[in-house]
Amino acid sequence: MAENDVVNEQSITIDGRQYNIGSLSDIAKSQVANLRYVDREIEQAKNHMAVLQAARQFYAGILSKELPQD
């Protein structure tokens, strides 16, 4: 989490303050779960972007070799 640092599954640190997740309201627990889900999705998107960028470089290299050299 950008401003939040997940310590483990039972606690979370938000803005420098540690909270026991079990003591949070149901709404807060839901938002922690939402943040964790979004963080995982962002990480997957970053990994996907890295793969796509590598593939693009590879294809551009092949194309460069196939273009006529005047």
VOTORKOL-901349 format. One record per residue (C-alpha): residue number from 0; residue in one letter; x, y, z. Coordinates in pm, whole numbers. Example, Ala and Ser with C-alpha at 12.3 -4.5 7.8 and 13.67 -1.06 7.14 Angstrom:
// residues 2
@seq 0, type A, u 1230, v -450, w 780 $
@seq 1, type S, u 1367, v -106, w 714 $
This chain:
// residues 70
@seq 0, type M, u 0, v 0, w 0 $
@seq 1, type A, u 142, v 337, w -90 $
@seq 2, type E, u 117, v 505, w 249 $
@seq 3, type N, u 42, v 185, w 431 $
@seq 4, type D, u 280, v -93, w 522 $
@seq 5, type V, u 126, v -433, w 579 $
@seq 6, type V, u 314, v -600, w 866 $
@seq 7, type N, u 134, v -936, w 855 $
@seq 8, type E, u -215, v -1079, w 820 $
@seq 9, type Q, u -316, v -988, w 1178 $
@seq 10, type S, u -190, v -632, w 1186 $
@seq 11, type I, u -148, v -339, w 955 $
@seq 12, type T, u 46, v -16, w 981 $
@seq 13, type I, u -126, v 291, w 844 $
@seq 14, type D, u 37, v 633, w 859 $
@seq 15, type G, u 296, v 499, w 1103 $
@seq 16, type R, u 42, v 353, w 1345 $
@seq 17, type Q, u -7, v -23, w 1387 $
@seq 18, type Y, u -358, v -169, w 1413 $
@seq 19, type N, u -478, v -519, w 1500 $
@seq 20, type I, u -704, v -610, w 1212 $
@seq 21, type G, u -930, v -813, w 1440 $
@seq 22, type S, u -1014, v -499, w 1636 $
@seq 23, type L, u -1119, v -298, w 1329 $
@seq 24, type S, u -1478, v -242, w 1224 $
@seq 25, type D, u -1621, v -464, w 952 $
@seq 26, type I, u -1606, v -171, w 712 $
@seq 27, type A, u -1238, v -110, w 793 $
@seq 28, type K, u -1162, v -483, w 753 $
@seq 29, type S, u -1334, v -474, w 416 $
@seq 30, type Q, u -1125, v -178, w 308 $
@seq 31, type V, u -804, v -354, w 417 $
@seq 32, type A, u -908, v -652, w 204 $
@seq 33, type N, u -988, v -418, w -86 $
@seq 34, type L, u -649, v -248, w -57 $
@seq 35, type R, u -468, v -581, w -46 $
@seq 36, type Y, u -659, v -700, w -353 $
@seq 37, type V, u -584, v -381, w -546 $
@seq 38, type D, u -216, v -398, w -445 $
@seq 39, type R, u -196, v -753, w -584 $
@seq 40, type E, u -367, v -644, w -905 $
@seq 41, type I, u -127, v -351, w -944 $
@seq 42, type E, u 170, v -584, w -899 $
@seq 43, type Q, u 30, v -823, w -1160 $
@seq 44, type A, u -27, v -532, w -1398 $
@seq 45, type K, u 333, v -418, w -1350 $
@seq 46, type N, u 457, v -770, w -1424 $
@seq 47, type H, u 235, v -790, w -1731 $
@seq 48, type M, u 365, v -453, w -1852 $
@seq 49, type A, u 725, v -574, w -1813 $
@seq 50, type V, u 647, v -882, w -2025 $
@seq 51, type L, u 477, v -670, w -2290 $
@seq 52, type Q, u 768, v -425, w -2303 $
@seq 53, type A, u 1017, v -710, w -2344 $
@seq 54, type A, u 806, v -862, w -2622 $
@seq 55, type R, u 781, v -526, w -2796 $
@seq 56, type Q, u 1159, v -484, w -2789 $
@seq 57, type F, u 1201, v -835, w -2926 $
@seq 58, type Y, u 955, v -777, w -3212 $
@seq 59, type A, u 1106, v -437, w -3291 $
@seq 60, type G, u 1449, v -601, w -3311 $
@seq 61, type I, u 1323, v -861, w -3557 $
@seq 62, type L, u 1151, v -594, w -3762 $
@seq 63, type S, u 1465, v -384, w -3771 $
@seq 64, type K, u 1659, v -677, w -3915 $
@seq 65, type E, u 1392, v -736, w -4182 $
@seq 66, type L, u 1376, v -378, w -4308 $
@seq 67, type P, u 1564, v -295, w -4627 $
@seq 68, type Q, u 1905, v -142, w -4567 $
@seq 69, type D, u 1934, v 128, w -4836 $
